[in-house]
Amino acid sequence: MSTPEADLPKVTPNTPLWSARPVSAFAPFQESWYLRLNDLTARRALWLKFSVLISRNGFRRVAETWAIYSQRPAGGEITKTALKQTYDMSEFSSSSPSTIQVNDCFLDFDPDKKQGRTAGSIRSKGNRLSWNLSIETNEDARFNLRPELFGGITRAKMVASTVAEDLRITGTAEFNGEKITFKECPGMQGHVSGAHSNHSWVWGHCNSFRTEQGTPAPFIFEGLSIRKKCFASLPLPQLSSFYFFYNNKAYAFSSLWSSLRSKSKNTLTDWEFQADSGDLSFRGHAHAEHKDFAGLTFEDTRGALLYCANSNMSNLKIHVYRRGKVEAAFESDGSAAFEVISRTKNPYVPLLI
């Protein structure tokens, strides 16, 4: 005789949540899965996103595929091309707990199996990008980006988790006829869902650091600082969560207490942060020039717009202090993700989408 547990469907960190919700067809919801990689040798980056949106009144029910392809020629500036295709919700499907598909684009990755695949193509504004990539886990690291009590304090309706902090991605892509090969490129994959977006936030990630001596370092960083409007639309202070993998140990700052103790300050081009754990203090600085960002426009379930300045080739420095003295320093030269999302347009970053 089967047990109740055995009858339950398998759920993975990538399992779609919107289709499993016993709610009205008009209940607002949004969900996205994103993947990024950096080719450190060729100085290229690829960002992919699969998303669904159900607006508050049910008027918009769409599934979308997104991509940003970035490259920096030797001695040149970063070039970015952003692509997006929008489909009716009927083009979204999920054939297994770890698979999501929009039209002919799919992502199939179960972190418990430590391998997966993504493939597809996007046409947008005269550009075409196709890809066929295998995904493998390097360091099995996952992180819940939302501090435990954020929901109660900010009335946030979003769940954000990093399915895999440290991937190695191999395969091919083609951009406007140019064939591209990726071999064991560092990457990551995340999953976000919920009824409403936060008011604004800043996010960063990197798993391709070097030491001050220039040698590759097995150090991983991810951070998120959000700001909600609450209580008569007054802005609340930023609440932050951070993840560091240092000396073969994970340091996760995801409680309300650690969030209140953490420090985070950002401008349109810079983000300084600090998170402390006992004798250890992690202090970082992310930076990108305005010209290095790709400008994206997102829509939330209320029909309002958010403006994202997205860079997958940013600079990031992190110093680790122990009892007030520098113990280690790590740097990423042009391979860190850095996003600044706001309800206000950045006048210095042209919108590509």
Rosetta silent file (secondary structure, phi, psi, omega in degrees, C-alpha in Angstrom):
SEQUENCE: MSTPEADLPKVTPNTPLWSARPVSAFAPFQESWYLRLNDLTARRALWLKFSVLISRNGFRRVAETWAIYSQRPAGGEITKTALKQTYDMSEFSSSSPSTIQVNDCFLDFDPDKKQGRTAGSIRSKGNRLSWNLSIETNEDARFNLRPELFGGITRAKMVASTVAEDLRITGTAEFNGEKITFKECPGMQGHVSGAHSNHSWVWGHCNSFRTEQGTPAPFIFEGLSIRKKCFASLPLPQLSSFYFFYNNKAYAFSSLWSSLRSKSKNTLTDWEFQADSGDLSFRGHAHAEHKDFAGLTFEDTRGALLYCANSNMSNLKIHVYRRGKVEAAFESDGSAAFEVISRTKNPYVPLLI
SCORE:     score description
SCORE:     0.000 S_00000001
   1 L     0.000  133.009 -179.417    0.000    0.000    0.000 S_00000001
   2 L   -76.117  148.649  177.178    1.377    3.387   -0.931 S_00000001
   3 L   -87.793  159.810  176.455    1.884    5.998    1.751 S_00000001
   4 H   -56.136  -37.485 -179.169    0.463    9.535    1.452 S_00000001
   5 H   -64.237  -38.299 -178.415    4.031   10.807    1.030 S_00000001
   6 H   -67.582  -26.694 -178.883    4.632    8.416   -1.859 S_00000001
   7 H   -80.896  -13.964 -178.885    1.541    9.728   -3.629 S_00000001
   8 L   -73.106  140.879  176.940    2.741   13.314   -3.509 S_00000001
   9 L   -67.900  149.210  178.036    4.324   14.647   -6.715 S_00000001
  10 L   -68.213  137.751  177.958    8.036   15.309   -6.611 S_00000001
  11 L  -121.490  131.137  176.733    8.887   18.953   -6.041 S_00000001
  12 L  -117.853  168.771  177.869   12.254   20.479   -6.941 S_00000001
  13 L   -59.938  -15.522  179.131   13.561   24.037   -6.457 S_00000001
  14 L  -101.709    0.141 -178.827   12.580   24.689  -10.095 S_00000001
  15 L   -60.203  127.313  178.652    9.028   23.310   -9.887 S_00000001
  16 L   -59.429  134.511 -178.700    6.571   25.950  -11.189 S_00000001
  17 L   -96.288  -31.306 -173.938    4.510   27.366   -8.350 S_00000001
  18 H   -64.280  -37.701 -175.993    1.884   29.386  -10.213 S_00000001
  19 H   -74.459  -16.866 -178.510    0.238   26.341  -11.849 S_00000001
  20 H   -95.190   -1.012 -175.092   -0.052   24.536   -8.506 S_00000001
  21 L   -83.721  126.607  178.236   -1.845   27.368   -6.693 S_00000001
  22 L   -81.508   69.329 -175.030   -5.540   26.725   -5.920 S_00000001
  23 L  -128.088  169.875  177.361   -6.525   30.307   -6.718 S_00000001
  24 L   -62.852  150.369  178.571   -8.821   32.201   -8.994 S_00000001
  25 L   -62.783  -16.619 -178.806   -7.779   32.568  -12.604 S_00000001
  26 L  -100.336    2.932  178.408   -7.659   36.302  -11.969 S_00000001
  27 L   -69.640  132.506 -177.489   -5.338   36.153   -8.945 S_00000001
  28 L   -69.909  143.479  176.686   -2.090   38.026   -9.730 S_00000001
  29 E  -162.962  149.283  174.624    1.104   36.022   -9.959 S_00000001
  30 E  -144.779  149.809 -177.431    4.544   36.190  -11.540 S_00000001
  31 E  -154.675  143.238  179.267    7.379   33.712  -11.715 S_00000001
  32 E  -147.095  150.458  174.668   10.776   33.575  -13.375 S_00000001
  33 E  -124.958  130.659 -177.021   13.722   31.249  -13.784 S_00000001
  34 E  -133.166  151.115 -177.970   17.078   32.738  -14.733 S_00000001
  35 E  -139.074  137.320  176.277   20.499   31.403  -15.681 S_00000001
  36 E  -136.629  152.137  176.505   23.765   33.247  -16.197 S_00000001
  37 E  -147.500  155.165  176.297   27.270   32.302  -17.288 S_00000001
  38 E  -128.092  127.377  171.439   30.602   34.013  -17.937 S_00000001
  39 E   -91.892  101.883 -172.278   33.234   32.922  -20.439 S_00000001
  40 L   -69.254  -32.062 -177.967   36.319   34.238  -18.656 S_00000001
  41 L   -74.772  -49.413 -178.055   38.722   33.579  -21.543 S_00000001
  42 L   -84.905   -5.042 -179.731   36.681   35.102  -24.365 S_00000001
  43 L    54.641   59.291  176.817   35.225   37.778  -22.046 S_00000001
  44 E  -129.520  158.797  176.563   31.626   37.014  -22.881 S_00000001
  45 E  -144.039  146.730  178.242   28.500   36.645  -20.765 S_00000001
  46 E  -133.368  130.710  178.286   25.064   35.159  -21.361 S_00000001
  47 E  -123.663  126.787 -179.985   21.924   35.768  -19.273 S_00000001
  48 E  -123.954  146.540  179.824   18.733   33.802  -19.911 S_00000001
  49 E  -146.782  137.792  173.798   15.319   34.155  -18.301 S_00000001
  50 E  -118.347  132.368 -174.655   11.994   32.337  -18.567 S_00000001
  51 E  -145.115  156.091  171.232    8.980   34.075  -17.028 S_00000001
  52 E  -130.400  147.653 -179.488    5.208   34.030  -16.610 S_00000001
  53 E  -140.319  126.422  171.947    2.976   36.964  -15.672 S_00000001
  54 E  -120.563  112.759 -176.237   -0.675   37.034  -14.634 S_00000001
  55 L   -72.138  165.996 -173.340   -1.842   40.588  -14.038 S_00000001
  56 L   -58.470  -38.025 -179.398   -4.116   41.549  -11.168 S_00000001
  57 L   -93.980    3.708  179.912   -7.249   41.728  -13.310 S_00000001
  58 L    77.427    3.456 -177.303   -6.301   38.693  -15.384 S_00000001
  59 L   -66.477  -41.140  178.736   -6.051   40.848  -18.518 S_00000001
  60 L  -106.886  122.683  175.094   -2.434   39.839  -19.186 S_00000001
  61 E  -134.106   92.515 -171.271   -1.522   36.164  -19.046 S_00000001
  62 E  -129.623  156.627  170.133    1.793   35.799  -20.827 S_00000001
  63 E  -121.317  140.987 -174.344    4.934   33.686  -20.904 S_00000001
  64 E  -137.031  150.890  171.852    8.202   35.270  -22.008 S_00000001
  65 E  -119.362  137.973 -175.504   11.772   34.347  -22.899 S_00000001
  66 E  -129.856  154.670  173.385   14.612   36.815  -22.345 S_00000001
  67 E  -156.499  147.485  168.576   18.321   36.959  -23.112 S_00000001
  68 E  -130.826  123.223  175.688   21.256   39.336  -22.818 S_00000001
  69 E  -110.720  121.461 -177.208   24.437   38.569  -24.724 S_00000001
  70 E  -123.234  146.689  175.153   27.436   40.682  -23.661 S_00000001
  71 E  -152.622  151.830  177.778   31.033   40.730  -24.833 S_00000001
  72 L  -125.184  104.866  176.277   34.099   42.872  -24.369 S_00000001
  73 L   -62.571  155.870 -179.904   36.554   42.891  -27.294 S_00000001
  74 L   -56.015  121.441  179.254   40.219   43.188  -26.390 S_00000001
  75 L    73.727    6.947 -177.082   40.827   46.794  -25.387 S_00000001
  76 L  -112.464 -175.496  179.110   37.232   47.735  -26.178 S_00000001
  77 L   -93.920  161.383  179.788   34.001   48.534  -24.398 S_00000001
  78 L   -70.122  131.382  171.984   31.269   46.088  -23.451 S_00000001
  79 E  -107.001  140.347 -177.674   28.618   45.535  -26.117 S_00000001
  80 E  -131.313  138.034  171.697   25.175   44.289  -25.046 S_00000001
  81 E  -129.274  126.192  179.399   22.230   42.940  -26.974 S_00000001
  82 E  -110.729  139.503 -179.065   18.949   42.192  -25.216 S_00000001
  83 E  -132.138  147.011  176.159   16.211   40.019  -26.699 S_00000001
  84 E  -151.926  138.101  171.715   12.679   39.154  -25.573 S_00000001
  85 E  -126.380  137.785 -177.546    9.772   37.211  -27.016 S_00000001
  86 E  -113.869  135.176 -178.033    6.270   37.258  -25.563 S_00000001
  87 E  -130.167  162.992  169.905    3.755   34.418  -25.904 S_00000001
  88 E   -66.222  153.090 -178.015    0.302   33.552  -24.681 S_00000001
  89 H   -57.601  -23.459 -179.644    0.321   31.603  -21.405 S_00000001
  90 H   -64.239  -16.283  178.839   -0.692   28.491  -23.347 S_00000001
  91 H   -82.958   -4.935  177.202    2.899   28.317  -24.636 S_00000001
  92 E   -91.987  137.897  176.843    4.166   27.612  -21.114 S_00000001
  93 E  -151.515  164.386  177.572    4.432   23.987  -19.976 S_00000001
  94 L  -144.474  106.184 -174.699    6.218   21.799  -17.461 S_00000001
  95 L   -87.277  -10.794  177.358    6.681   18.137  -18.370 S_00000001
  96 L  -152.267  166.178 -178.300    8.549   17.231  -15.177 S_00000001
  97 L   -61.219  -18.820 -177.570    9.134   18.796  -11.728 S_00000001
  98 L  -111.238    6.287 -174.690   12.463   20.235  -12.889 S_00000001
  99 E  -115.897  133.099  170.304   11.499   21.295  -16.428 S_00000001
 100 E  -128.779  144.329 -176.701    9.934   24.515  -17.646 S_00000001
 101 E  -140.867  136.272  173.643    9.283   25.323  -21.292 S_00000001
 102 E  -126.732  112.029 -174.995    8.126   28.399  -23.192 S_00000001
 103 L    56.026 -122.569 -179.027    7.446   27.679  -26.863 S_00000001
 104 L   -98.487   10.003  178.778   10.638   25.928  -28.071 S_00000001
 105 E  -100.460  134.604  179.925   12.850   27.223  -25.220 S_00000001
 106 E  -143.028  156.902  172.458   13.328   25.029  -22.161 S_00000001
 107 E  -131.481  124.580  178.835   15.286   24.704  -18.935 S_00000001
 108 E  -130.098  101.204 -179.615   15.624   21.300  -17.279 S_00000001
 109 E  -147.328  122.543  174.893   17.739   21.308  -14.127 S_00000001
 110 E  -115.829  111.303 -176.311   17.326   19.412  -10.868 S_00000001
 111 L   -61.817  -22.956  177.352   20.079   20.369   -8.387 S_00000001
 112 L   -68.693  -30.405  176.689   19.669   17.023   -6.623 S_00000001
 113 L   -87.379  -14.358  174.690   20.775   15.294   -9.830 S_00000001
 114 L    64.400   21.371  174.881   23.498   17.944  -10.291 S_00000001
 115 E  -158.173  159.512 -179.249   23.069   18.154  -14.037 S_00000001
 116 E  -174.379 -163.429 -175.169   20.663   19.454  -16.618 S_00000001
 117 E  -158.720  151.454  170.823   20.243   21.208  -19.942 S_00000001
 118 E  -140.832  143.955  178.193   18.767   24.282  -21.572 S_00000001
 119 E  -154.652  158.532  178.036   18.150   25.030  -25.239 S_00000001
 120 E   160.271 -172.857  177.694   16.096   27.386  -27.341 S_00000001
 121 E  -152.489  148.320  179.102   16.062   30.416  -29.596 S_00000001
 122 E  -134.225  134.326  172.889   14.826   34.001  -29.373 S_00000001
 123 E  -115.763  132.456 -177.334   14.175   36.506  -32.165 S_00000001
 124 E  -160.627  125.242  174.282   13.849   40.166  -31.270 S_00000001
 125 L    50.908   43.915  177.237   14.279   43.464  -33.124 S_00000001
 126 L    83.007   -0.503  178.487   16.209   41.890  -35.999 S_00000001
 127 E  -107.815  153.212  176.858   18.474   39.832  -33.745 S_00000001
 128 E  -137.921  131.826  175.990   18.481   36.079  -33.220 S_00000001
 129 E  -129.196  130.884  172.912   20.077   34.057  -30.437 S_00000001
 130 E  -128.315  155.086 -177.785   19.976   30.274  -30.094 S_00000001
 131 E  -151.740  153.683  175.092   21.649   28.073  -27.498 S_00000001
 132 E  -147.467  102.527 -168.520   22.166   24.443  -26.496 S_00000001
 133 E  -129.378  139.009  170.950   23.904   24.128  -23.133 S_00000001
 134 E   -97.331  146.625 -174.013   24.606   21.377  -20.613 S_00000001
 135 E  -123.245  129.859  176.944   24.565   22.305  -16.921 S_00000001
 136 E  -134.552  142.725  176.833   26.589   20.662  -14.154 S_00000001
 137 E   -76.993  133.386  172.976   26.936   21.473  -10.474 S_00000001
 138 E   -95.192  -79.035  171.306   30.433   22.357   -9.312 S_00000001
 139 E   -95.953  124.681 -177.725   30.017   23.243   -5.629 S_00000001
 140 L   -76.087   88.157 -176.391   26.592   22.113   -4.388 S_00000001
 141 L  -128.733  130.592  179.088   25.520   25.433   -2.887 S_00000001
 142 L  -134.357  158.788 -175.125   21.954   26.798   -2.606 S_00000001
 143 E  -155.645  134.273  171.879   20.526   29.813   -0.848 S_00000001
 144 E   -88.834  111.611 -173.635   17.159   31.277    0.101 S_00000001
 145 L   -72.249  -20.454 -175.799   17.571   34.950   -0.721 S_00000001
 146 L   -92.880  116.494  175.876   14.593   36.151    1.315 S_00000001
 147 L   -52.148  148.639 -168.184   15.259   36.584    5.026 S_00000001
 148 L   -52.973  -42.085 -172.943   12.940   34.495    7.152 S_00000001
 149 L  -104.389   13.282 -179.447   10.691   37.251    8.484 S_00000001
 150 H   -58.338  -40.220 -175.638   10.689   39.616    5.483 S_00000001
 151 H   -58.055  -44.766 -177.516    7.162   38.611    4.546 S_00000001
 152 H   -70.308  -32.849 -175.317    5.640   39.675    7.858 S_00000001
 153 H   -85.416  -37.544 -174.693    7.506   42.960    8.104 S_00000001
 154 H  -105.159   -1.907 -172.975    7.313   44.154    4.511 S_00000001
 155 L    57.883   27.502  179.205    4.163   42.372    3.346 S_00000001
 156 L   -66.588  143.673 -178.781    6.397   40.994    0.600 S_00000001
 157 L  -117.552   21.477 -175.584    4.742   38.399   -1.585 S_00000001
 158 E  -112.083  144.194  171.401    7.875   37.090   -3.303 S_00000001
 159 E  -115.860  124.942 -178.127    9.879   33.916   -2.830 S_00000001
 160 E  -128.760  123.621  178.964   13.453   34.103   -4.117 S_00000001
 161 E  -140.113  146.367  173.824   15.890   31.225   -4.051 S_00000001
 162 E   -95.876  112.879 -177.711   19.141   30.379   -5.758 S_00000001
 163 E   -67.345  -38.048  179.703   18.803   26.841   -7.054 S_00000001
 164 E  -150.641  118.251  179.908   22.534   26.570   -7.734 S_00000001
 165 E   -78.530  -25.887 -168.777   25.200   29.093   -6.748 S_00000001
 166 E  -140.159   94.760 -179.602   28.075   27.403   -8.585 S_00000001
 167 E  -111.170  162.933  168.513   27.558   25.760  -11.977 S_00000001
 168 E  -125.082  123.833 -170.661   29.775   24.804  -14.901 S_00000001
 169 E  -119.779  129.816 -176.002   28.078   25.302  -18.256 S_00000001
 170 E  -131.837  142.421  176.702   29.231   23.846  -21.572 S_00000001
 171 E   155.059 -155.615 -176.439   27.754   24.001  -25.051 S_00000001
 172 E  -131.983  158.581  173.325   27.152   26.211  -28.042 S_00000001
 173 E  -145.429  162.641  175.312   25.227   29.310  -28.993 S_00000001
 174 E  -138.207  125.061 -179.279   24.697   31.275  -32.166 S_00000001
 175 E  -121.445  112.389 -179.448   24.169   35.027  -32.244 S_00000001
 176 L    48.164   43.567  177.518   23.224   36.594  -35.584 S_00000001
 177 L    90.206  -13.287  178.678   25.149   33.864  -37.419 S_00000001
 178 E   -84.916  122.348  179.798   28.206   33.963  -35.141 S_00000001
 179 E   -84.472  134.171 -175.099   28.897   30.544  -33.624 S_00000001
 180 E  -127.275  136.787  178.004   29.944   30.620  -29.966 S_00000001
 181 E  -117.103  132.452  175.320   31.405   27.831  -27.848 S_00000001
 182 E  -115.678  133.854 -179.797   31.263   27.716  -24.057 S_00000001
 183 E  -131.344  111.925  177.197   33.400   25.263  -22.104 S_00000001
 184 E    48.488   48.084  179.793   32.937   24.750  -18.358 S_00000001
 185 E   -80.779  137.212  177.390   31.979   28.389  -17.852 S_00000001
 186 E   -65.209  139.335 -179.692   31.072   29.442  -14.299 S_00000001
 187 E  -156.929 -175.677  179.156   27.390   30.163  -13.871 S_00000001
 188 E  -154.556  167.207  177.759   24.366   30.077  -11.565 S_00000001
 189 E  -145.198  135.826 -177.868   20.603   29.554  -11.657 S_00000001
 190 E  -131.529  170.091 -175.506   17.786   31.127   -9.650 S_00000001
 191 E  -146.469  124.930 -178.589   14.005   31.004   -9.247 S_00000001
 192 E  -129.648  138.679  178.127   11.686   33.839   -8.143 S_00000001
 193 E  -154.113  160.148  177.039    7.909   33.795   -7.720 S_00000001
 194 E   156.138  178.479 -175.957    5.094   35.621   -5.976 S_00000001
 195 L   -84.895  -29.662 -176.536    2.062   37.876   -6.186 S_00000001
 196 L  -142.064  153.886  174.415    3.835   41.247   -6.162 S_00000001
 197 L   -86.357  155.122  170.631    7.274   42.710   -6.833 S_00000001
 198 L   -68.166  165.785 -178.922    9.286   44.574   -4.253 S_00000001
 199 L   -67.488  -45.711  178.258    9.482   48.339   -4.644 S_00000001
 200 E  -161.730  160.997  178.434   13.179   48.311   -5.580 S_00000001
 201 E  -165.185  165.614  173.942   16.255   46.195   -5.014 S_00000001
 202 E  -130.849  139.902 -175.015   19.910   45.588   -5.828 S_00000001
 203 E  -139.100  147.867  176.749   21.344   42.132   -6.484 S_00000001
 204 E  -150.507  155.599  178.721   24.760   40.689   -7.188 S_00000001
 205 E  -156.439  145.998  172.695   26.455   37.342   -7.739 S_00000001
 206 E  -160.713  137.647  173.336   29.899   36.023   -8.595 S_00000001
 207 L  -136.341   33.719  179.709   31.626   32.628   -8.564 S_00000001
 208 L  -139.177   61.075 -178.281   34.738   33.497  -10.582 S_00000001
 209 E   -91.438  160.503  169.965   37.068   35.268   -8.169 S_00000001
 210 E  -128.237  155.510  175.932   40.837   35.528   -8.071 S_00000001
 211 E   -78.257  175.682  177.079   43.146   36.209   -5.171 S_00000001
 212 L   -62.989  -23.676  178.644   45.365   39.274   -4.995 S_00000001
 213 L   -84.303   -4.244  176.273   48.098   37.071   -6.484 S_00000001
 214 L    91.374    7.425  179.701   45.902   36.359   -9.511 S_00000001
 215 L   -91.747  144.239  178.232   45.141   32.699   -8.830 S_00000001
 216 E   -57.888  141.406 -176.922   41.569   31.354   -9.144 S_00000001
 217 E  -125.883  134.354  178.050   39.795   31.170   -5.782 S_00000001
 218 L   -79.244   60.600 -177.925   36.878   28.898   -4.748 S_00000001
 219 L  -115.374  135.930 -178.184   34.991   31.857   -3.276 S_00000001
 220 E  -127.533  140.559  176.811   31.297   32.507   -3.986 S_00000001
 221 E  -134.170  141.228  164.678   29.175   35.577   -3.294 S_00000001
 222 E  -147.671  142.519 -179.973   25.528   36.441   -3.662 S_00000001
 223 E  -149.165  152.888  178.594   23.643   39.334   -2.138 S_00000001
 224 E  -145.617  129.821  172.426   20.254   41.024   -2.245 S_00000001
 225 E  -125.051  121.712 -176.769   19.054   44.285   -0.699 S_00000001
 226 E  -115.615  156.706  174.648   15.363   45.080   -1.086 S_00000001
 227 E  -135.271  127.127  177.831   13.214   48.056   -0.277 S_00000001
 228 L  -110.684  154.606  168.747    9.444   47.885    0.114 S_00000001
 229 E   -98.998  131.071 -176.148    6.860   50.621    0.427 S_00000001
 230 E  -152.757  165.365  177.108    4.642   50.091    3.405 S_00000001
 231 L    53.779   80.721  179.542    2.627   52.013    5.960 S_00000001
 232 L    60.996   35.085  176.372    0.990   54.783    3.888 S_00000001
 233 L    65.413   18.147  175.390    3.511   54.221    1.073 S_00000001
 234 E   -78.112  137.540 -179.876    6.449   55.319    3.196 S_00000001
 235 E   -71.210  138.090  175.442    9.719   53.620    2.161 S_00000001
 236 L   -90.240  161.607  174.581   11.166   51.116    4.609 S_00000001
 237 L   -62.505  158.204  176.162   14.901   50.705    5.233 S_00000001
 238 L   -65.102  138.986  172.110   16.739   48.244    3.025 S_00000001
 239 E  -116.032  134.266 -169.720   16.666   44.643    4.188 S_00000001
 240 E  -126.657  151.797  169.192   19.510   42.454    2.992 S_00000001
 241 E  -135.210  143.032 -176.290   20.539   38.832    2.710 S_00000001
 242 E  -136.936  150.764  175.059   24.024   37.612    1.791 S_00000001
 243 E  -133.360  131.738  175.326   25.762   34.344    0.982 S_00000001
 244 E  -132.247  135.780  171.400   29.510   33.727    1.047 S_00000001
 245 E  -112.115  111.454 -171.019   31.372   30.462    0.425 S_00000001
 246 E  -139.196  130.167 -179.646   34.774   30.859    2.036 S_00000001
 247 L    52.311   46.338  176.854   37.392   28.279    3.055 S_00000001
 248 L    62.391   25.275  178.757   35.045   25.426    2.108 S_00000001
 249 E  -136.506  139.239  178.391   32.315   26.741    4.404 S_00000001
 250 E   -90.331  133.340  175.067   29.023   28.493    3.633 S_00000001
 251 E  -117.581  108.124 -177.273   28.140   31.681    5.501 S_00000001
 252 E  -110.046  125.658  178.448   24.446   32.512    5.030 S_00000001
 253 E  -112.383   89.621 -173.955   22.961   35.762    6.322 S_00000001
 254 L  -134.594   11.208  175.445   19.232   35.262    5.856 S_00000001
 255 L   -92.777  163.621  177.338   17.596   35.918    9.213 S_00000001
 256 H   -62.017  -40.277 -178.973   15.870   39.147   10.148 S_00000001
 257 H   -62.829  -46.456 -179.933   18.506   39.787   12.801 S_00000001
 258 H   -66.671  -31.369  178.236   21.432   39.375   10.397 S_00000001
 259 H   -66.102  -42.956 -179.633   19.620   41.555    7.880 S_00000001
 260 H   -67.920  -29.341 -179.886   19.219   44.382   10.352 S_00000001
 261 H   -82.658  -24.670 -178.989   22.890   44.111   11.336 S_00000001
 262 L   -69.635  156.622  178.272   24.171   44.000    7.761 S_00000001
 263 E  -115.164  138.774 -179.695   25.181   47.172    5.964 S_00000001
 264 E  -153.211  129.368  179.387   24.191   48.000    2.405 S_00000001
 265 E  -146.730  128.657 -179.168   24.415   51.226    0.426 S_00000001
 266 E  -136.703  153.746  169.724   24.095   51.639   -3.320 S_00000001
 267 L  -115.902 -164.961  179.197   24.038   54.266   -6.038 S_00000001
 268 L   -72.491  -18.038 -176.061   23.240   53.790   -9.715 S_00000001
 269 L  -127.370   -7.678 -174.358   26.736   52.397  -10.359 S_00000001
 270 E  -136.777  151.393  176.750   28.102   51.186   -7.010 S_00000001
 271 E  -142.790  118.399  176.002   27.118   48.892   -4.172 S_00000001
 272 E  -111.905  135.808 -176.183   28.937   48.677   -0.865 S_00000001
 273 E  -146.445  160.722  178.744   27.954   46.026    1.668 S_00000001
 274 E  -152.082  135.642  176.105   29.109   44.361    4.872 S_00000001
 275 E  -138.577  131.958 -174.805   28.005   41.234    6.739 S_00000001
 276 E  -115.329  141.941  176.750   29.569   40.010    9.998 S_00000001
 277 E  -140.955  101.986 -178.331   29.679   36.540   11.533 S_00000001
 278 L    61.299 -124.554  179.526   31.527   36.199   14.823 S_00000001
 279 L   -77.061  -12.870 -174.664   35.161   37.149   14.274 S_00000001
 280 E   -94.600  144.356  174.907   34.639   37.356   10.496 S_00000001
 281 E  -136.124  123.236  177.339   33.542   40.385    8.512 S_00000001
 282 E  -101.602  121.771 -177.684   32.817   40.274    4.763 S_00000001
 283 E  -128.603  124.329 -173.912   33.065   43.692    3.114 S_00000001
 284 E  -132.713  164.278  179.251   32.469   44.185   -0.583 S_00000001
 285 E  -146.161  115.013  174.975   32.176   46.754   -3.360 S_00000001
 286 E  -102.057  144.268 -177.600   30.517   46.118   -6.729 S_00000001
 287 E  -148.561  141.144  170.505   30.925   48.597   -9.579 S_00000001
 288 L  -149.516  143.777  175.130   29.853   49.055  -13.177 S_00000001
 289 L   -74.698  156.093  177.903   29.868   52.096  -15.431 S_00000001
 290 H   -53.868  -39.867 -176.187   26.542   53.344  -16.788 S_00000001
 291 H   -70.427  -12.875 -179.492   27.636   52.259  -20.270 S_00000001
 292 H   -87.524  -11.815 -177.357   28.182   48.683  -19.051 S_00000001
 293 L   -87.394  148.162  166.687   24.531   48.146  -18.082 S_00000001
 294 E  -101.055  127.914 -179.460   21.751   46.794  -20.266 S_00000001
 295 E   -88.825  125.277  179.967   18.469   48.574  -19.567 S_00000001
 296 E  -123.342  151.558  175.464   15.413   46.312  -19.226 S_00000001
 297 E  -115.120  123.218  175.733   11.755   47.040  -18.511 S_00000001
 298 E  -109.078  151.246  173.792    9.769   44.646  -16.320 S_00000001
 299 E  -112.962  136.756  176.462    6.032   44.714  -15.646 S_00000001
 300 L   -97.880  179.331 -173.845    4.597   43.704  -12.290 S_00000001
 301 L   -69.693  -15.293  177.875    1.215   42.162  -11.580 S_00000001
 302 L   -89.334   -3.300 -178.312   -0.346   45.575  -10.905 S_00000001
 303 L    90.872   -1.749  178.003    0.618   46.818  -14.371 S_00000001
 304 L   -80.366  159.256 -177.873    3.351   49.138  -13.070 S_00000001
 305 E  -104.917  144.288  171.109    6.801   49.176  -14.646 S_00000001
 306 E  -119.193  147.344 -177.351   10.178   48.477  -13.075 S_00000001
 307 E  -116.849  122.624 -174.878   13.456   49.495  -14.672 S_00000001
 308 E  -111.398  125.147  169.517   16.434   47.163  -14.403 S_00000001
 309 E   -98.436  110.062 -170.097   20.054   48.142  -15.028 S_00000001
 310 E  -115.379  123.644  174.128   21.653   44.740  -15.640 S_00000001
 311 E  -129.825  127.547  175.488   25.370   44.045  -15.955 S_00000001
 312 E  -106.075    9.841  179.309   26.877   40.570  -16.137 S_00000001
 313 E  -133.948   49.682 -178.826   30.415   41.897  -16.597 S_00000001
 314 E   -91.604  169.541  175.308   30.847   44.062  -13.495 S_00000001
 315 E  -100.595  144.679 -178.566   33.790   44.416  -11.137 S_00000001
 316 E  -147.672  129.258  175.670   33.591   43.140   -7.574 S_00000001
 317 E  -122.530  135.357  177.395   36.048   43.239   -4.682 S_00000001
 318 E  -133.710  128.351  175.062   35.515   41.505   -1.347 S_00000001
 319 E  -109.235  137.678  177.038   37.783   41.653    1.699 S_00000001
 320 E  -107.973  121.025  179.703   37.474   39.183    4.543 S_00000001
 321 E  -106.120  143.447  171.452   38.433   40.527    7.956 S_00000001
 322 E  -127.062  119.087 -176.832   39.104   38.492   11.083 S_00000001
 323 L    53.121   39.677  175.010   39.111   40.397   14.362 S_00000001
 324 L    86.872   -2.867 -179.583   39.508   43.647   12.429 S_00000001
 325 E  -115.740  142.716 -178.750   42.460   42.561   10.273 S_00000001
 326 E   -65.422  124.674  178.399   42.365   41.616    6.598 S_00000001
 327 E  -102.445  -33.016 -179.152   42.628   37.848    6.248 S_00000001
 328 E  -158.384  156.267  177.809   41.900   37.483    2.525 S_00000001
 329 E  -138.290  138.492 -178.114   40.940   39.520   -0.517 S_00000001
 330 E  -132.175  145.989 -176.399   39.120   38.412   -3.649 S_00000001
 331 E  -140.883  140.742  172.336   38.482   40.219   -6.916 S_00000001
 332 E  -120.553  117.780 -177.650   36.409   39.672  -10.012 S_00000001
 333 E   -99.726   90.334  174.733   37.487   41.734  -12.998 S_00000001
 334 E    81.661   26.021  178.818   34.509   41.967  -15.304 S_00000001
 335 E  -136.031   17.042  179.718   32.691   38.723  -14.466 S_00000001
 336 E  -100.791  147.600  172.595   30.271   39.632  -11.662 S_00000001
 337 E   -86.755  138.911 -179.298   26.514   40.128  -11.976 S_00000001
 338 E  -149.742  117.481 -179.437   25.211   43.458  -10.690 S_00000001
 339 E  -126.341  138.213  173.593   21.605   44.630  -11.028 S_00000001
 340 E  -123.784  116.652 -175.949   19.876   47.778   -9.825 S_00000001
 341 E  -116.669  130.359 -175.150   16.068   47.674  -10.099 S_00000001
 342 E  -145.666  165.368  173.855   13.891   50.709   -9.424 S_00000001
 343 L   -83.078   -4.359 -178.697   10.504   52.240  -10.199 S_00000001
 344 L  -116.520  137.460  178.536   12.382   55.167  -11.742 S_00000001
 345 L   -65.181  141.261  168.686   14.323   55.084  -15.003 S_00000001
 346 L   -82.973  113.202 -174.122   18.068   55.503  -14.853 S_00000001
 347 L   -66.533  -13.005 -176.622   18.556   58.400  -17.317 S_00000001
 348 L   -99.520   -1.694 -178.937   22.085   57.221  -18.128 S_00000001
 349 L  -119.040  107.608  179.314   21.181   53.646  -19.120 S_00000001
 350 L   -62.553  141.628  177.996   19.308   53.273  -22.437 S_00000001
 351 E   -81.946  120.225  177.829   16.446   50.781  -22.354 S_00000001
 352 L   -88.351  -24.960  176.638   17.132   47.872  -24.714 S_00000001
 353 L  -135.441    0.000    0.000   13.803   46.221  -23.883 S_00000001
